[in-house]
Amino acid sequence: MMQSRQNVLEQVRVACELAKRSTADVELLAVSKKQSSDVVRSMFETGQHSFGENYLQEALGKIHDLSDLEITWHFIGHVQRNKTKQIAENFAWVHGVDRFIIAQRLSNQRPAHLPQLNICIQVNIDHQDSKDGCLPNDVADLVKQMSVLPQIRLRGLMVIPAPNNTQAFTQAKQLFDTVKTSHANPQDWDTLSMGMSGDLSEAIGAGSTMVRVGTALFGVRS
Ligand SMILES: *Cc1c(COP(=O)(O)O)cnc(C)c1O
């Protein structure tokens, strides 16, 4: 586990070097869906402190089991309306927000004693039929509306392009730069969540600031 993380960090380093970017500007998010609490604990002990989960019930079990660790938990699955309260109460970040009503509920339900909930808007950047995410043309309006919600901090965009569509990463970066002007607090707009095990180098080349990596860290999921 130590070795797989070192390999991924080395891949990130090389991609940053090629792109003339600083490695400090790209965060590695470990995607731990389908992995046990013990596996997450072992990965934490190698120095990995941010983890992404897709399935709420599974994630809540791990958050409970690992409450002695200083883990930053990211919800990266699609957010359903009836799940917003538990997500707002248990996570630090949410990447799959694609409608205003969801952001509004997350803001209303974020407990006052916690810091603002960090949000990325999921964009269906390459117009895939069966995909979650808002359309690129809707992003500027969503940024304008969501960026004034009091209990969330709107950080950026999240995309999952079709496999091999690396051109979509460049489009996502352009959109990310363009819509910044719609943000009420543009200094918060700093996160472009894109790139997974198979395409993290291309994503970093295009400007990703957070790669979400599962398989390359933990092996193939059963
Ligand atoms: C599962 C998943 C990942 C990680 O994918 P790998 O190919 O295993 O690295 C990243 N992002 C999202 C949204 C996922 O659901």
The ligand as an SDF file (V2000), in Angstrom:
LIG
                    3D

 15 15  0  0  0  0  0  0  0  0999 V2000
  -14.6210    5.2850   -8.5480 C   0  0  0  0  0  0  0  0  0  0  0  0
  -14.4010    6.7160   -8.8500 C   0  0  0  0  0  0  0  0  0  0  0  0
  -13.1030    7.2210   -9.0140 C   0  0  0  0  0  0  0  0  0  0  0  0
  -11.8460    6.3650   -8.9930 C   0  0  0  0  0  0  0  0  0  0  0  0
  -11.7470    5.6010  -10.1500 O   0  0  0  0  0  0  0  0  0  0  0  0
  -10.4450    4.6860  -10.4050 P   0  0  0  0  0  0  0  0  0  0  0  0
  -10.5080    4.4190  -11.8760 O   0  0  0  0  0  0  0  0  0  0  0  0
  -10.6080    3.4570   -9.5860 O   0  0  0  0  0  0  0  0  0  0  0  0
   -9.2530    5.4650  -10.0350 O   0  0  0  0  0  0  0  0  0  0  0  0
  -12.9620    8.5930   -9.2120 C   0  0  0  0  0  0  0  0  0  0  0  0
  -14.0250    9.4090   -9.2530 N   0  0  0  0  0  0  0  0  0  0  0  0
  -15.2800    8.9610   -9.1070 C   0  0  0  0  0  0  0  0  0  0  0  0
  -16.4100    9.9340   -9.1470 C   0  0  0  0  0  0  0  0  0  0  0  0
  -15.5040    7.6020   -8.9050 C   0  0  0  0  0  0  0  0  0  0  0  0
  -16.7650    7.1780   -8.7830 O   0  0  0  0  0  0  0  0  0  0  0  0
  1  2  1  0
  2  3  1  0
  2 14  2  0
  3  4  1  0
  3 10  2  0
  4  5  1  0
  5  6  1  0
  6  7  2  0
  6  8  1  0
  6  9  1  0
 10 11  1  0
 11 12  2  0
 12 13  1  0
 12 14  1  0
 14 15  1  0
M  END
$$$$
